[in-house]
Amino acid sequence: MVIVEVSLLSGFVLAPRSRLLLEHRTIVKKIEVKADVVYIYLEKLNDESQTFILQLEQVIQMKNLKPASIKVYDYYQPGSLQIPSYSGVGS
């Protein structure tokens, strides 16, 4: 099992519709939202490219937003996947 860990930008939450769209993907086993992090549990990864679009809703107006990270790792062996973390900022 593979986990995609998405840290949310300050002042944002995952839109309910976005969660529903993710849950309908066959590769997605489970989604957890805890405070400011979304965990997407995937059955497995292969050589096929996967794209996930998360829609966020701004609930608190924030200034000077800092980048949020996205991490991908193996649930059973967190250090085994060699996929780098990326950062993104809201527009």
GIPERA-V665164 format. One record per run of one state. SS is the DSSP state (h for helix, s for strand, l for the rest). FROM is the first residue (numbers start at 1). TO is the last residue. Records with the same first field share a line. If there is no record, write none. Layout:
SS: FROM-TO / FROM-TO
This chain:
l: 1-1 / 8-11 / 15-15 / 24-27 / 35-36 / 43-55 / 59-67 / 75-85 / 89-91
s: 2-7 / 12-14 / 28-34 / 37-42 / 56-58 / 68-74 / 86-88
h: 16-23
